[in-house]
Amino acid sequence: MNNKLLLLGLTAALVLGCEKNSTSDEPEDTTPKESAAEVIKDQTMHSSVMGIDVKYSIWLPPEFDKDKTYPVLYLLHGYEFDSASASKAHNGWLTSGNLNLYATAYVKDGGEPFIIVTPNGMNAFYMDGYDDRKLFYGTFFTDEFIPFIEKEYGGNGKRAIAGLSMGGFGTLYHCLLNPDKWTYAYACSPAAWGLDDLAKECDKSKVPGITMETGTEDIVVSLNTVTSFSSVLTENGIEHELITRSGGHTWKFWQECLPKILKKVGESFK
């Protein structure tokens, strides 16, 4: 496939909210409680293929047991124009998307427990050679990051992928590039340009469930962009779900997507 087709129009922007921290000086409550989810931010792994360190954060479900194995959701963030924001973008789903709140509630309500990891996408659209940096991010993600995470945290070989904007592109890209690796793909407000060849070339028999969800008032990634790619998927015999509803390219919209992502992904892991 000609990667030049993938480079056209891939400049979708995302405004990340501000992280809010709180502290408490109240005495320690020794009353027994259920185990809480664990959020581990700003971890680093070295990429040999890119020759640089890559940050990630990880969410471990309540009752996480290091002696057990779990499915993994790879949750991808969007594009950041500001370099300072880009360096922290892997925390966007946690700080602005309320991931811990939604994911903890999902598990405590009886949902399938799984690990959620949020890698820093380095504005590379989760693919090889996006810009003049010539980063082999796609190769890193598939050949280095996934094996590292699943060895380090006890992945059981079942994995799903989801993301917003640039991360929605990355979701569709990796789902169609290596369809046999995934149980589900959920793309929110996806920058769905330049993926037509992958839709034509992929092994249709191995493509997992796909959902695309986009806002009718989105002025960054237009409704037409997503519906047009939906038509491409249909024309190529790829079953998928398309959700269109009121909303823009905002964290409010993506927070509303998150419970649906968790439900679809959890069901795919059973």
C-alpha positions as CSV (number, residue, x, y, z in Angstrom):
1,M,0.0,0.0,0.0
2,N,1.2,3.5,-0.8
3,N,1.7,5.4,2.4
4,K,1.5,8.7,0.6
5,L,-2.3,8.2,0.4
6,L,-2.4,8.0,4.1
7,L,-0.6,11.3,4.6
8,L,-3.3,13.4,2.9
9,G,-5.3,15.5,5.3
10,L,-4.0,13.9,8.5
11,T,-4.0,17.1,10.6
12,A,-7.0,16.6,12.9
13,A,-6.6,18.6,16.1
14,L,-7.7,17.8,19.7
15,V,-8.0,20.2,22.6
16,L,-7.0,18.4,25.8
17,G,-8.6,19.5,29.1
18,C,-6.5,20.6,32.1
19,E,-5.6,18.0,34.6
20,K,-7.2,18.5,38.0
21,N,-5.5,17.2,41.1
22,S,-6.9,17.1,44.6
23,T,-5.4,16.3,48.0
24,S,-6.9,15.6,51.4
25,D,-5.6,16.0,54.9
26,E,-8.4,13.9,56.5
27,P,-7.4,11.0,58.8
28,E,-6.9,7.6,57.2
29,D,-10.1,5.6,57.1
30,T,-9.2,2.0,58.2
31,T,-12.6,0.6,57.3
32,P,-12.2,-2.4,54.9
33,K,-13.0,-1.4,51.3
34,E,-13.1,-3.1,47.9
35,S,-9.8,-2.9,46.0
36,A,-9.6,0.2,43.9
37,A,-8.4,0.4,40.3
38,E,-4.8,1.4,40.0
39,V,-3.6,4.1,37.6
40,I,0.1,4.2,36.8
41,K,1.1,7.3,34.9
42,D,4.1,8.3,32.8
43,Q,5.8,5.0,32.4
44,T,8.6,4.7,29.8
45,M,9.8,2.0,27.4
46,H,12.7,2.2,25.0
47,S,12.0,1.6,21.3
48,S,14.9,0.0,19.5
49,V,13.3,0.5,16.1
50,M,12.9,4.3,16.7
51,G,15.9,4.8,19.0
52,I,13.9,6.8,21.5
53,D,11.9,6.4,24.7
54,V,8.1,6.3,24.5
55,K,5.8,7.2,27.4
56,Y,2.6,5.4,28.3
57,S,0.1,5.2,31.2
58,I,-1.8,2.2,32.3
59,W,-5.1,1.4,34.1
60,L,-5.3,-1.8,36.1
61,P,-8.8,-3.0,37.1
62,P,-10.0,-3.4,40.7
63,E,-8.9,-6.7,42.2
64,F,-6.0,-6.8,39.7
65,D,-3.9,-9.9,40.4
66,K,-0.3,-9.9,39.0
67,D,-0.4,-13.7,39.0
68,K,-3.4,-13.8,36.6
69,T,-3.6,-12.7,32.9
70,Y,-6.0,-10.2,31.4
71,P,-7.2,-8.9,28.0
72,V,-5.8,-5.5,27.0
73,L,-7.5,-2.4,25.5
74,Y,-5.1,-0.1,23.7
75,L,-6.7,3.4,24.0
76,L,-5.3,6.0,21.6
77,H,-5.3,9.8,22.0
78,G,-5.6,12.5,19.3
79,Y,-3.3,15.0,17.6
80,E,-1.6,17.8,19.6
81,F,-0.2,20.9,17.9
82,D,1.5,22.2,21.1
83,S,4.7,20.3,22.0
84,A,4.2,20.5,25.7
85,S,0.7,19.1,25.4
86,A,1.9,16.4,23.0
87,S,4.4,15.2,25.6
88,K,1.5,14.5,28.0
89,A,-1.1,13.4,25.5
90,H,-1.0,9.8,26.7
91,N,-2.8,11.0,29.8
92,G,-5.6,12.6,28.0
93,W,-8.1,9.8,28.4
94,L,-7.3,9.8,32.1
95,T,-7.3,13.5,32.9
96,S,-9.9,14.8,30.4
97,G,-11.8,11.6,29.5
98,N,-12.4,10.5,33.1
99,L,-11.2,7.0,32.2
100,N,-10.7,5.9,35.8
101,L,-14.2,6.8,36.8
102,Y,-15.9,5.1,33.8
103,A,-13.7,2.0,33.7
104,T,-13.9,1.4,37.5
105,A,-17.7,1.8,37.4
106,Y,-17.9,-0.6,34.4
107,V,-16.0,-3.4,36.3
108,K,-17.8,-2.9,39.6
109,D,-21.1,-3.1,37.7
110,G,-20.1,-6.6,36.5
111,G,-18.2,-5.8,33.4
112,E,-15.3,-8.0,32.2
113,P,-12.1,-6.8,33.9
114,F,-9.3,-5.9,31.5
115,I,-6.2,-3.7,31.4
116,I,-6.3,-0.4,29.6
117,V,-3.0,1.2,28.2
118,T,-2.7,4.6,26.7
119,P,0.5,5.1,24.7
120,N,1.9,8.4,23.6
121,G,1.3,8.6,19.9
122,M,4.0,11.3,19.3
123,N,1.7,12.9,16.7
124,A,2.8,10.1,14.3
125,F,-0.7,8.9,13.5
126,Y,0.3,5.5,14.9
127,M,2.0,4.6,11.6
128,D,5.4,4.5,10.0
129,G,6.8,7.6,8.3
130,Y,4.0,10.1,8.9
131,D,6.2,13.2,8.6
132,D,9.8,14.2,8.1
133,R,10.9,12.7,11.4
134,K,10.5,9.3,9.6
135,L,9.5,7.6,12.8
136,F,8.6,3.9,12.5
137,Y,5.8,4.2,15.0
138,G,3.6,1.6,13.4
139,T,6.3,-1.0,13.6
140,F,7.1,0.0,17.1
141,F,3.5,-0.3,18.2
142,T,3.0,-3.7,16.6
143,D,6.4,-5.4,17.1
144,E,7.6,-3.8,20.4
145,F,4.9,-2.1,22.4
146,I,2.2,-4.7,22.3
147,P,4.6,-7.6,23.2
148,F,6.2,-5.5,26.0
149,I,2.9,-4.5,27.6
150,E,1.4,-8.0,27.5
151,K,4.6,-9.5,29.0
152,E,5.0,-6.8,31.6
153,Y,1.4,-6.7,32.8
154,G,0.1,-10.2,32.1
155,G,-1.8,-9.9,28.8
156,N,-3.7,-13.1,27.8
157,G,-3.5,-12.6,24.0
158,K,-6.9,-11.0,23.7
159,R,-6.7,-7.3,22.8
160,A,-8.9,-4.5,21.4
161,I,-8.1,-1.0,20.1
162,A,-10.0,2.3,20.4
163,G,-9.2,6.0,20.0
164,L,-10.3,9.5,19.2
165,S,-9.5,11.7,16.2
166,M,-5.9,10.8,15.3
167,G,-6.4,7.8,17.6
168,G,-9.5,7.0,15.6
169,F,-7.4,6.9,12.5
170,G,-4.8,4.7,14.4
171,T,-7.6,2.4,15.5
172,L,-8.9,1.8,12.0
173,Y,-5.4,1.7,10.5
174,H,-4.2,-1.1,12.8
175,C,-7.5,-2.9,12.8
176,L,-7.4,-3.2,9.0
177,L,-3.6,-3.7,8.7
178,N,-3.6,-6.6,11.2
179,P,-7.2,-7.7,11.6
180,D,-6.3,-11.0,13.3
181,K,-4.7,-9.2,16.2
182,W,-7.9,-7.6,17.5
183,T,-11.2,-8.6,19.0
184,Y,-12.8,-5.1,18.5
185,A,-12.1,-1.7,17.2
186,Y,-13.9,1.5,18.3
187,A,-13.0,4.7,16.5
188,C,-14.4,8.0,17.8
189,S,-14.5,11.1,15.5
190,P,-11.9,9.2,13.4
191,A,-9.6,11.1,10.9
192,A,-10.7,8.5,8.3
193,W,-8.7,9.8,5.4
194,G,-6.5,7.6,3.2
195,L,-7.6,4.3,4.5
196,D,-9.4,3.1,1.4
197,D,-6.6,0.8,0.1
198,L,-6.4,-0.9,3.5
199,A,-10.1,-1.6,3.3
200,K,-9.7,-3.1,-0.1
201,E,-6.6,-5.2,0.7
202,C,-7.3,-6.5,4.2
203,D,-8.5,-10.1,4.9
204,K,-12.2,-9.6,5.3
205,S,-12.7,-12.9,7.0
206,K,-10.5,-11.8,10.0
207,V,-11.7,-8.2,10.5
208,P,-13.1,-7.8,14.1
209,G,-16.2,-5.9,15.0
210,I,-15.9,-2.2,14.2
211,T,-17.8,0.8,15.5
212,M,-17.3,4.4,14.3
213,E,-19.0,7.2,16.3
214,T,-18.9,10.8,15.2
215,G,-20.7,14.1,16.0
216,T,-22.9,15.9,13.5
217,E,-21.5,19.3,14.6
218,D,-17.8,18.2,14.4
219,I,-15.9,20.9,12.4
220,V,-12.5,19.2,12.7
221,V,-13.4,15.8,11.2
222,S,-16.5,16.3,9.2
223,L,-19.5,14.0,9.3
224,N,-19.0,13.5,5.6
225,T,-15.5,12.2,6.1
226,V,-16.7,9.5,8.4
227,T,-19.8,8.5,6.5
228,S,-17.8,8.4,3.3
229,F,-15.4,5.9,4.8
230,S,-18.3,4.0,6.2
231,S,-19.5,3.6,2.5
232,V,-16.0,2.4,1.6
233,L,-16.2,-0.3,4.3
234,T,-19.6,-1.4,3.1
235,E,-18.5,-1.5,-0.6
236,N,-15.7,-3.8,0.4
237,G,-17.9,-6.1,2.4
238,I,-16.6,-5.1,5.9
239,E,-19.4,-5.1,8.5
240,H,-19.4,-2.3,10.9
241,E,-21.6,0.0,13.1
242,L,-21.8,3.7,12.4
243,I,-23.2,6.0,15.1
244,T,-23.9,9.6,14.3
245,R,-25.3,11.9,17.0
246,S,-25.3,15.5,18.1
247,G,-21.9,16.7,19.3
248,G,-18.5,18.2,18.3
249,H,-14.8,17.4,18.5
250,T,-14.8,17.6,22.2
251,W,-14.1,15.7,25.4
252,K,-17.8,15.9,26.3
253,F,-18.5,13.9,23.2
254,W,-15.7,11.4,23.8
255,Q,-16.7,10.9,27.5
256,E,-20.1,9.9,26.2
257,C,-18.5,7.4,23.9
258,L,-16.4,5.8,26.6
259,P,-19.1,3.6,28.4
260,K,-20.0,2.2,24.9
261,I,-16.3,1.5,24.2
262,L,-15.9,-0.4,27.4
263,K,-19.1,-2.4,26.9
264,K,-18.3,-3.4,23.3
265,V,-14.7,-4.2,24.1
266,G,-15.6,-6.2,27.3
267,E,-18.2,-8.3,25.3
268,S,-15.6,-9.0,22.7
269,F,-13.2,-10.4,25.3
270,K,-15.7,-13.1,26.6
